[in-house]
Amino acid sequence: MHLSRSLLGSLLLFPLASLSEPVTINVDVNTSLGPYVPTYRFFGADEPNYAYYPDGQALLQQLGSLGNQTYFRTHNLLTTGPGFPSLKFGSTNAYTESADGQPIYNWTIVDRIFDAYLDAGVKPYVEVGFMPLALSSHPYPYFFNFTPESPYNVIYTGWSYPPTSYTKWGELVYQWARHEVERYGEEEVNSWYWEIWNEPNIQYWNGTVDGFYTLHDYAVAGVKRALPSARVGGAEVAGGASGSYLGDFLNHVLNGTNYATNETGTPLDFVSFHAKGSPTYVNDSAASGGGFVRMGIAAQLQNIDSAFEVIASYPTVKDKPIVIGEDDPDGCAACVTPQYGYRNGMLYPSCNAAAFVRAMDLSLKYGVNLQGTLTWAFEYDDHPYFDGLRVLSTNQVDKPILNVHRMFGKINGERVQANSTGQLQLESVIENGINGSKTDTGALATFNQTTNTLYTFVWHYHDDDLPKPDSQVSVNISGLPGAIAGNCTARLTHYRIDNAHSNSYQKWLQLGSPQSPTAEQYAELKEAGILRTLQGSEGMTDVKIDNGAANIEFALPIHGTSLLVLEM
């Protein structure tokens, strides 16, 4: 039982059981909502070069084995430099020029990056950027030194400016795409995503709107010249629709004059934009440490809602795949501030659970084709354990956030109706977040008719990083089909993320927060980072099926997540 401060004074007046929150989840296997789309399988980072560092290679192997085809997006694939990563920066030296201004192409470092992806079973989600030093119209300063405490705008240097020649820019992209086809083959490269730049509506692009359209059109023309069947899209807009920006971009690619070809329109195979939450730190002398993190899930969902509304208004775009190219609780993976203190423990995965499923629900609401909710988090080699950066692992110890992706990876089949009495209404969460008196106990369910397996994913979330009562969950299942609709038993496997399961951070705290763990401690941390089931009979047990119905009951702590796998 986890109790908030406001409840402690009530212990003498009410029995503990009355403090729990009863929740009923009704799962109707007969009511299909369409195929389950594994949107969780996209990842990304600012720093491309960690992909071939030891910890990066180890993490890519984990991402490649999540259960569905994973993709990785990264900045700085064309940025000038020797290939050494630092916070918010990376480089490949793909393009330089001779003394007389002739292009020199060098794909050595890009090859190392993409080889690392593909060797791990991960495919590139290619971000075409940023501007090489030799092509930048405002080249200096170019390099910068970012620390977790730096003001964000120190990063916007010469790589963020337009090229001196759009013709040279288009040729660079053509040569790059042609090289990838020659190296990996048409079939492989056809399975990738290609998009141009990052967040052109803010200072990542220090040029005009028409300048970005020109950059985009020349790059798309270069990719399509090398591989006409390549999958291209964009525009990775910051802030969802960002006012009229996303709509204006769609108008250009659908009806505008192509700056590279002078034809009407620019190829568009998928649409991408970004959604970010807005956490704050609430000063509260009664809280442990003098305050607490309050997540801002409403801002993240408002971004998604606004973008989906715009996309749905274009009949020729509405059915195209959508990838939310960065879908995160905050806006800076490499920053460390009090409001970002949610990243090590259970709050991060439970927030992603509540946000990702609601993104799916918004996709159903607008009738659009959501394919990806990309988590902008990877890892940093040679950094302290649990240093507060937004990462999936730390020194090859998997964090709880990676385990919620492992849960998503186990889910498959058709999405079926799951109604929870503890799940807050979609429109209310978009408008207000989840920071009132009620917590959010929500559910996603799917059924695989081939294997006769039911998956029920349950989260218990609140924006505030404070103790709350457990949810006492009762899952009522109905509509199990065919041969299993009679009386039989099924095998239940109950996966869990909480303070006692699948939580390397809690184990690290229990060990005294060692920055130089012994071999024995390190083995314990590695073990704690694995996705686990509940212990004993609660983790794996038989469940009675009676006339196509079943019931499963359990307690779920605040910010805990459960995946129930019922095999018949």
C-alpha positions as CSV (number, residue, x, y, z in Angstrom):
1,M,0.0,0.0,0.0
2,H,1.3,3.5,-1.0
3,L,-0.2,6.4,0.8
4,S,-0.1,10.2,0.1
5,R,0.6,12.6,2.9
6,S,-3.0,13.8,2.8
7,L,-4.1,10.2,3.7
8,L,-1.7,9.6,6.5
9,G,-3.8,11.4,9.0
10,S,-6.8,9.2,8.2
11,L,-5.2,6.0,9.2
12,L,-6.7,6.0,12.7
13,L,-10.2,6.7,11.4
14,F,-10.5,4.3,8.5
15,P,-9.2,0.8,7.9
16,L,-6.4,0.5,5.3
17,A,-8.6,-1.4,2.8
18,S,-10.9,1.6,2.5
19,L,-7.9,3.6,1.2
20,S,-7.4,1.5,-1.9
21,E,-9.0,2.4,-5.2
22,P,-11.3,-0.3,-6.7
23,V,-11.2,-0.4,-10.5
24,T,-13.1,-2.7,-12.8
25,I,-11.8,-3.3,-16.3
26,N,-14.2,-5.0,-18.7
27,V,-12.5,-6.6,-21.7
28,D,-14.9,-7.7,-24.5
29,V,-13.0,-10.0,-26.9
30,N,-16.0,-9.9,-29.3
31,T,-15.6,-6.1,-29.9
32,S,-12.7,-5.5,-32.2
33,L,-11.2,-2.0,-32.6
34,G,-8.9,-3.1,-35.5
35,P,-5.3,-4.4,-35.7
36,Y,-3.0,-3.5,-32.8
37,V,-0.3,-1.2,-34.2
38,P,3.0,-1.5,-32.4
39,T,3.7,2.2,-32.3
40,Y,6.3,1.9,-29.5
41,R,9.0,0.5,-31.8
42,F,10.7,3.8,-32.9
43,F,13.6,5.4,-31.0
44,G,16.0,8.2,-31.5
45,A,18.8,10.4,-30.2
46,D,20.8,13.6,-30.9
47,E,24.1,11.8,-30.9
48,P,24.6,9.3,-33.8
49,N,28.1,8.1,-32.9
50,Y,27.1,6.2,-29.7
51,A,25.6,3.6,-32.0
52,Y,29.0,2.0,-32.5
53,Y,30.3,2.5,-28.9
54,P,30.2,-0.6,-26.7
55,D,27.1,0.5,-24.6
56,G,25.3,1.7,-27.7
57,Q,25.9,-1.6,-29.5
58,A,24.6,-3.5,-26.5
59,L,21.5,-1.4,-26.3
60,L,20.8,-1.6,-30.0
61,Q,20.8,-5.4,-29.6
62,Q,18.0,-5.0,-27.0
63,L,16.0,-2.7,-29.2
64,G,16.4,-5.1,-32.1
65,S,14.9,-7.9,-30.1
66,L,11.8,-6.2,-28.7
67,G,9.4,-8.2,-30.8
68,N,8.6,-5.9,-33.8
69,Q,10.7,-4.3,-36.4
70,T,12.4,-1.3,-34.7
71,Y,13.6,1.9,-36.2
72,F,16.2,4.5,-35.1
73,R,16.2,8.2,-35.9
74,T,19.2,10.4,-35.2
75,H,20.3,14.0,-35.7
76,N,23.7,15.0,-37.1
77,L,24.2,12.4,-39.9
78,L,25.6,15.0,-42.2
79,T,27.2,17.2,-39.5
80,T,30.9,18.0,-39.9
81,G,33.4,16.5,-37.4
82,P,35.6,13.5,-36.6
83,G,32.9,11.2,-35.3
84,F,33.3,11.7,-31.5
85,P,30.0,12.1,-29.7
86,S,29.2,14.7,-27.0
87,L,25.9,15.9,-25.5
88,K,23.6,17.2,-28.2
89,F,26.2,16.7,-30.9
90,G,27.7,14.1,-33.2
91,S,29.3,14.1,-36.7
92,T,30.2,12.0,-39.7
93,N,32.3,14.3,-41.9
94,A,30.3,13.0,-44.8
95,Y,30.8,16.2,-46.9
96,T,33.8,18.4,-47.3
97,E,35.2,20.4,-50.2
98,S,38.5,20.6,-51.9
99,A,40.4,23.9,-52.1
100,D,38.7,24.7,-55.4
101,G,35.2,24.0,-54.0
102,Q,34.7,20.5,-55.4
103,P,32.6,18.1,-53.2
104,I,34.3,15.3,-51.3
105,Y,32.0,12.6,-50.1
106,N,33.1,10.2,-47.3
107,W,30.5,7.7,-46.0
108,T,32.9,5.8,-43.6
109,I,31.3,7.0,-40.3
110,V,27.7,6.9,-41.7
111,D,28.4,3.3,-42.7
112,R,29.6,2.5,-39.1
113,I,26.3,3.9,-37.7
114,F,24.0,2.2,-40.1
115,D,26.0,-1.1,-39.9
116,A,25.5,-1.0,-36.1
117,Y,21.8,-0.5,-36.5
118,L,21.3,-3.3,-39.1
119,D,23.6,-5.7,-37.3
120,A,21.3,-5.4,-34.3
121,G,18.1,-5.8,-36.4
122,V,17.2,-2.1,-36.2
123,K,16.5,-0.2,-39.4
124,P,17.4,3.5,-40.1
125,Y,14.7,6.2,-39.9
126,V,17.0,8.5,-41.8
127,E,17.0,12.2,-40.8
128,V,18.7,14.2,-43.6
129,G,20.7,16.8,-41.7
130,F,22.4,18.8,-40.6
131,M,24.3,21.3,-42.8
132,P,28.0,20.4,-43.4
133,L,30.5,23.1,-42.5
134,A,31.6,23.5,-46.1
135,L,28.0,24.1,-47.3
136,S,26.7,26.3,-44.5
137,S,25.9,29.9,-45.4
138,H,26.8,30.9,-41.9
139,P,29.5,28.4,-40.9
140,Y,31.0,30.0,-37.8
141,P,30.7,29.3,-35.0
142,Y,30.0,25.6,-35.8
143,F,31.0,23.5,-32.8
144,F,29.8,24.0,-29.3
145,N,30.1,22.5,-25.8
146,F,26.8,21.5,-24.2
147,T,26.4,20.5,-20.6
148,P,23.3,19.3,-18.8
149,E,22.9,22.7,-17.3
150,S,23.6,24.7,-20.5
151,P,20.9,27.1,-22.0
152,Y,19.4,25.2,-24.9
153,N,20.1,27.8,-27.5
154,V,23.9,27.4,-27.4
155,I,23.5,24.5,-29.8
156,Y,22.1,26.6,-32.7
157,T,25.4,27.2,-34.6
158,G,26.5,26.9,-38.3
159,W,24.9,23.5,-38.9
160,S,21.4,25.0,-38.6
161,Y,21.8,27.5,-41.5
162,P,20.8,27.1,-45.2
163,P,23.3,25.9,-47.7
164,T,25.3,28.2,-49.9
165,S,24.0,26.1,-52.9
166,Y,20.8,24.1,-53.0
167,T,22.1,22.4,-56.0
168,K,25.1,21.1,-54.1
169,W,22.8,20.2,-51.2
170,G,20.5,18.1,-53.5
171,E,23.5,16.4,-55.0
172,L,24.9,15.5,-51.6
173,V,21.6,13.8,-50.7
174,Y,21.5,12.0,-54.0
175,Q,25.0,10.7,-53.6
176,W,24.2,9.6,-50.0
177,A,21.0,7.8,-51.0
178,R,22.7,6.2,-54.0
179,H,25.5,5.0,-51.7
180,E,23.0,3.3,-49.4
181,V,21.4,1.5,-52.3
182,E,24.7,0.3,-53.5
183,R,25.8,-0.8,-50.0
184,Y,22.6,-2.4,-48.8
185,G,20.4,-3.0,-51.8
186,E,17.1,-1.6,-53.0
187,E,14.9,-4.0,-51.0
188,E,16.6,-3.0,-47.7
189,V,16.6,0.7,-48.3
190,N,13.0,0.6,-49.5
191,S,12.1,-0.5,-45.9
192,W,13.6,2.6,-44.4
193,Y,12.1,6.0,-43.7
194,W,13.7,9.2,-45.1
195,E,12.7,12.6,-43.7
196,I,14.4,16.0,-44.1
197,W,15.8,18.0,-41.1
198,N,14.4,18.4,-37.6
199,E,11.9,20.9,-36.2
200,P,12.2,23.5,-39.0
201,N,9.7,25.8,-37.3
202,I,12.2,26.6,-34.5
203,Q,15.9,27.5,-34.4
204,Y,17.0,24.1,-35.7
205,W,16.4,25.8,-39.1
206,N,17.9,29.3,-39.2
207,G,16.3,30.2,-42.5
208,T,13.0,31.2,-43.9
209,V,9.9,29.0,-44.4
210,D,10.4,29.1,-48.2
211,G,14.1,28.3,-47.6
212,F,13.0,25.1,-45.7
213,Y,10.7,24.1,-48.5
214,T,13.5,24.5,-50.9
215,L,15.8,22.4,-48.7
216,H,13.1,19.8,-48.4
217,D,12.3,19.6,-52.1
218,Y,15.9,19.3,-53.2
219,A,16.6,16.6,-50.6
220,V,13.5,14.6,-51.5
221,A,14.4,14.9,-55.2
222,G,17.8,13.6,-54.4
223,V,16.5,10.6,-52.5
224,K,13.9,9.8,-55.2
225,R,16.5,10.1,-58.0
226,A,18.6,7.5,-56.3
227,L,15.7,5.3,-55.4
228,P,12.3,6.2,-56.9
229,S,10.5,3.8,-54.5
230,A,12.1,5.2,-51.4
231,R,9.7,6.2,-48.5
232,V,10.0,9.9,-47.9
233,G,8.1,12.2,-45.6
234,G,8.1,15.0,-43.0
235,A,8.3,17.6,-41.7
236,E,9.2,16.7,-38.0
237,V,7.4,19.8,-36.9
238,A,7.9,20.8,-33.2
239,G,4.8,21.3,-31.2
240,G,2.2,19.2,-33.1
241,A,0.5,21.3,-35.7
242,S,2.4,24.4,-34.5
243,G,-0.3,26.8,-35.5
244,S,-0.5,26.8,-39.2
245,Y,3.0,25.4,-39.9
246,L,2.1,21.7,-40.4
247,G,-0.9,22.7,-42.6
248,D,1.2,25.1,-44.6
249,F,3.8,22.4,-45.2
250,L,1.1,19.9,-46.3
251,N,-0.3,22.6,-48.7
252,H,3.2,23.1,-50.2
253,V,3.9,19.4,-50.8
254,L,0.4,18.8,-52.1
255,N,-0.2,21.9,-54.2
256,G,2.8,24.1,-54.2
257,T,5.5,24.5,-56.8
258,N,8.4,22.1,-56.2
259,Y,11.6,24.2,-55.8
260,A,13.8,21.4,-57.2
261,T,11.7,20.2,-60.1
262,N,9.3,23.2,-60.9
263,E,6.5,20.6,-60.9
264,T,3.4,20.8,-58.7
265,G,3.8,19.1,-55.4
266,T,6.5,17.0,-53.6
267,P,6.4,13.3,-52.9
268,L,5.0,12.5,-49.4
269,D,4.7,8.9,-48.2
270,F,4.3,9.6,-44.5
271,V,3.7,12.5,-42.2
272,S,5.7,13.3,-39.1
273,F,5.6,15.8,-36.2
274,H,6.7,16.0,-32.6
275,A,4.8,16.0,-29.3
276,K,6.4,17.0,-26.0
277,G,5.1,17.1,-22.4
278,S,5.8,19.9,-20.0
279,P,6.9,18.7,-16.6
280,T,7.3,21.2,-13.7
281,Y,8.8,21.0,-10.2
282,V,6.4,21.9,-7.4
283,N,8.0,23.3,-4.3
284,D,6.3,21.7,-1.3
285,S,8.0,21.7,2.1
286,A,5.9,18.7,3.2
287,A,7.2,16.5,0.3
288,S,10.3,14.4,0.5
289,G,13.2,16.6,-0.7
290,G,11.1,19.8,-0.5
291,G,9.2,19.3,-3.7
292,F,8.1,16.9,-6.4
293,V,7.9,16.5,-10.1
294,R,4.5,17.1,-11.8
295,M,4.4,15.7,-15.3
296,G,2.7,17.6,-18.1
297,I,1.0,14.8,-20.1
298,A,-1.7,17.3,-21.3
299,A,0.8,19.3,-23.4
300,Q,2.0,16.2,-25.1
301,L,-1.5,15.0,-26.0
302,Q,-2.5,18.5,-27.1
303,N,0.3,18.4,-29.6
304,I,-0.9,15.1,-30.9
305,D,-4.6,16.2,-31.0
306,S,-3.8,19.4,-32.9
307,A,-1.6,17.6,-35.5
308,F,-4.1,14.8,-36.0
309,E,-6.9,17.3,-36.6
310,V,-4.9,19.0,-39.3
311,I,-3.9,15.8,-41.0
312,A,-7.4,14.5,-40.9
313,S,-8.6,17.6,-42.8
314,Y,-6.6,16.6,-45.9
315,P,-8.4,13.7,-47.7
316,T,-5.3,12.7,-49.7
317,V,-3.2,12.7,-46.6
318,K,-5.5,11.2,-44.0
319,D,-4.7,7.6,-44.7
320,K,-0.9,8.1,-45.0
321,P,1.2,6.6,-42.2
322,I,2.0,9.0,-39.3
323,V,5.1,8.8,-37.2
324,I,5.3,11.1,-34.1
325,G,9.0,11.5,-34.7
326,E,9.7,12.6,-31.1
327,D,7.0,11.7,-28.5
328,D,8.3,12.4,-25.0
329,P,7.4,13.7,-21.6
330,D,9.8,16.7,-22.0
331,G,11.9,18.5,-24.5
332,C,15.6,17.9,-23.8
333,A,17.1,14.5,-23.3
334,A,20.5,15.9,-22.4
335,C,19.3,18.4,-19.8
336,V,19.2,17.8,-16.1
337,T,16.9,20.1,-14.1
338,P,14.6,19.4,-11.1
339,Q,11.5,19.0,-13.3
340,Y,13.3,16.3,-15.3
341,G,13.8,14.2,-12.1
342,Y,11.3,11.6,-13.3
343,R,13.5,9.6,-15.6
344,N,15.1,6.9,-13.5
345,G,12.1,5.2,-11.9
346,M,8.5,4.2,-12.5
347,L,7.1,7.6,-13.4
348,Y,8.7,7.6,-16.9
349,P,7.3,4.2,-18.1
350,S,3.8,4.8,-16.6
351,C,3.7,8.2,-18.3
352,N,4.6,6.7,-21.7
353,A,2.0,4.0,-21.2
354,A,-0.8,6.5,-20.5
355,A,0.4,8.8,-23.4
356,F,1.1,6.2,-26.1
357,V,-2.3,4.4,-25.7
358,R,-4.1,7.7,-25.7
359,A,-2.2,8.6,-28.9
360,M,-3.7,5.4,-30.4
361,D,-7.2,6.5,-29.1
362,L,-6.8,9.9,-30.8
363,S,-5.8,8.1,-34.0
364,L,-9.1,6.2,-33.8
365,K,-11.0,9.4,-33.0
366,Y,-9.7,11.2,-36.1
367,G,-9.5,8.2,-38.4
368,V,-5.8,8.6,-39.2
369,N,-3.1,6.1,-39.6
370,L,-0.7,6.3,-36.6
371,Q,2.3,4.0,-37.0
372,G,4.9,5.3,-34.6
373,T,5.3,7.0,-31.3
374,L,9.1,7.6,-31.2
375,T,10.9,7.7,-27.9
376,W,13.8,10.1,-28.0
377,A,16.1,8.3,-25.6
378,F,19.2,6.1,-26.1
379,E,22.3,6.0,-23.9
380,Y,25.6,7.8,-23.1
381,D,28.8,5.8,-22.8
382,D,31.1,6.6,-19.9
383,H,28.5,8.5,-17.9
384,P,27.6,8.1,-14.2
385,Y,24.9,5.6,-13.2
386,F,21.4,7.0,-13.2
387,D,22.7,10.5,-13.9
388,G,19.2,11.9,-14.7
389,L,19.6,12.1,-18.5
390,R,16.7,10.7,-20.6
391,V,18.1,7.3,-21.5
392,L,17.0,3.7,-21.8
393,S,20.0,2.2,-20.1
394,T,22.9,3.3,-18.0
395,N,26.3,1.5,-18.3
396,Q,24.4,-1.4,-19.9
397,V,21.9,-1.6,-17.0
398,D,18.4,-1.4,-18.5
399,K,16.2,1.1,-16.9
400,P,12.4,0.7,-16.1
401,I,11.5,2.7,-19.2
402,L,12.9,0.0,-21.5
403,N,10.7,-2.6,-19.8
404,V,7.5,-0.9,-20.7
405,H,8.7,-1.1,-24.3
406,R,9.3,-4.8,-23.7
407,M,5.7,-5.1,-22.5
408,F,4.4,-3.4,-25.7
409,G,6.6,-5.7,-27.7
410,K,4.9,-8.8,-26.4
411,I,1.4,-7.5,-27.4
412,N,0.0,-8.6,-30.7
413,G,-3.3,-9.4,-32.5
414,E,-6.5,-7.4,-32.9
415,R,-7.2,-4.6,-30.4
416,V,-10.4,-5.3,-28.5
417,Q,-12.5,-3.2,-26.3
418,A,-11.3,-2.6,-22.8
419,N,-13.2,-0.2,-20.6
420,S,-11.8,0.8,-17.2
421,T,-13.8,2.5,-14.5
422,G,-10.5,4.0,-13.3
423,Q,-9.5,5.5,-16.7
424,L,-10.0,9.2,-17.0
425,Q,-11.8,10.5,-20.1
426,L,-9.6,11.3,-23.1
427,E,-10.9,14.9,-23.5
428,S,-10.4,15.7,-19.8
429,V,-6.8,14.4,-19.9
430,I,-6.0,16.5,-23.0
431,E,-7.4,19.6,-21.4
432,N,-6.3,19.2,-17.8
433,G,-3.8,16.4,-17.5
434,I,-3.9,13.9,-14.6
435,N,-3.1,16.0,-11.6
436,G,-6.3,16.1,-9.6
437,S,-7.7,14.0,-6.9
438,K,-8.1,10.9,-9.1
439,T,-5.4,8.7,-10.5
440,D,-5.6,7.1,-13.9
441,T,-5.9,3.3,-14.1
442,G,-6.2,2.5,-17.8
443,A,-6.1,-0.5,-20.1
444,L,-5.3,-1.7,-23.6
445,A,-6.4,-5.2,-24.7
446,T,-5.7,-7.3,-27.8
447,F,-6.6,-10.8,-28.8
448,N,-4.6,-13.1,-31.1
449,Q,-7.1,-15.5,-32.8
450,T,-4.3,-17.7,-34.2
451,T,-2.7,-18.4,-30.8
452,N,-5.8,-17.9,-28.7
453,T,-3.9,-15.4,-26.5
454,L,-5.4,-12.4,-24.7
455,Y,-3.1,-9.5,-23.8
456,T,-4.3,-6.9,-21.2
457,F,-2.0,-4.0,-20.5
458,V,-2.8,-2.0,-17.4
459,W,-1.2,1.2,-16.0
460,H,-1.7,3.2,-12.9
461,Y,-0.7,6.8,-13.5
462,H,-0.8,10.3,-12.0
463,D,1.2,13.4,-13.1
464,D,2.5,13.9,-9.6
465,D,5.5,12.0,-8.3
466,L,3.9,11.4,-4.9
467,P,2.6,8.3,-3.0
468,K,-0.9,7.3,-3.8
469,P,-3.1,4.3,-2.8
470,D,-2.8,1.2,-4.9
471,S,-5.5,0.4,-7.5
472,Q,-7.4,-2.8,-6.6
473,V,-8.0,-4.0,-10.1
474,S,-10.6,-6.5,-11.2
475,V,-10.4,-7.6,-14.9
476,N,-13.6,-9.1,-16.2
477,I,-13.1,-10.9,-19.5
478,S,-16.0,-11.9,-21.8
479,G,-16.5,-13.1,-25.3
480,L,-13.8,-15.6,-25.6
481,P,-14.6,-17.4,-28.9
482,G,-15.1,-20.9,-30.2
483,A,-13.6,-23.9,-28.5
484,I,-12.5,-22.0,-25.5
485,A,-16.0,-20.5,-24.8
486,G,-16.8,-23.5,-22.6
487,N,-15.3,-24.5,-19.2
488,C,-11.5,-24.9,-19.2
489,T,-8.4,-23.4,-17.7
490,A,-5.9,-20.9,-19.2
491,R,-2.4,-20.0,-18.3
492,L,-1.8,-16.5,-17.0
493,T,1.6,-14.8,-17.1
494,H,1.6,-11.5,-15.2
495,Y,4.5,-9.1,-16.1
496,R,5.0,-6.2,-13.8
497,I,7.0,-3.0,-13.4
498,D,7.0,-1.6,-9.8
499,N,9.5,-1.1,-7.0
500,A,10.0,-4.8,-6.6
501,H,10.0,-5.9,-10.2
502,S,11.8,-4.9,-13.4
503,N,13.3,-1.9,-11.7
504,S,17.1,-1.5,-11.7
505,Y,16.9,2.0,-10.2
506,Q,15.2,0.8,-7.1
507,K,17.8,-1.9,-6.8
508,W,20.6,0.7,-7.2
509,L,19.1,2.8,-4.4
510,Q,18.9,-0.3,-2.2
511,L,22.6,-1.0,-2.8
512,G,23.4,2.5,-1.7
513,S,23.6,4.2,-5.1
514,P,27.1,2.9,-6.0
515,Q,28.9,4.7,-8.8
516,S,31.6,2.0,-8.8
517,P,29.6,-1.1,-8.1
518,T,31.3,-4.4,-7.3
519,A,31.0,-7.3,-9.7
520,E,28.3,-8.8,-7.5
521,Q,26.4,-5.5,-7.3
522,Y,26.6,-5.0,-11.1
523,A,25.2,-8.5,-11.6
524,E,22.3,-7.6,-9.3
525,L,21.7,-4.4,-11.2
526,K,21.7,-6.2,-14.6
527,E,19.3,-8.8,-13.2
528,A,17.0,-6.1,-11.8
529,G,16.8,-4.5,-15.3
530,I,15.1,-7.5,-16.9
531,L,11.4,-7.6,-17.4
532,R,10.0,-9.8,-14.7
533,T,6.7,-11.5,-13.7
534,L,5.2,-11.3,-10.2
535,Q,6.6,-13.8,-7.9
536,G,5.1,-17.2,-7.2
537,S,1.5,-18.1,-8.2
538,E,0.7,-14.4,-8.9
539,G,3.2,-14.4,-11.7
540,M,2.2,-17.6,-13.5
541,T,-1.0,-19.4,-12.6
542,D,-4.1,-21.1,-14.1
543,V,-7.3,-19.1,-14.6
544,K,-10.7,-20.7,-15.0
545,I,-12.6,-20.0,-18.2
546,D,-16.4,-20.4,-17.7
547,N,-18.6,-19.9,-20.7
548,G,-16.1,-17.7,-22.4
549,A,-15.6,-15.5,-19.4
550,A,-12.8,-15.1,-16.7
551,N,-11.8,-12.8,-13.9
552,I,-8.4,-11.7,-12.7
553,E,-7.8,-9.5,-9.7
554,F,-4.6,-7.8,-8.4
555,A,-3.3,-4.7,-6.7
556,L,-1.4,-2.2,-8.9
557,P,0.8,0.5,-7.1
558,I,0.9,4.0,-8.3
559,H,3.0,4.4,-11.4
560,G,3.1,0.6,-11.8
561,T,2.3,-1.2,-15.1
562,S,1.1,-4.8,-15.6
563,L,0.9,-7.0,-18.7
564,L,-1.5,-9.9,-18.4
565,V,-0.9,-12.7,-21.0
566,L,-3.7,-15.2,-20.9
567,E,-2.9,-18.3,-23.1
568,M,-5.7,-20.7,-23.8
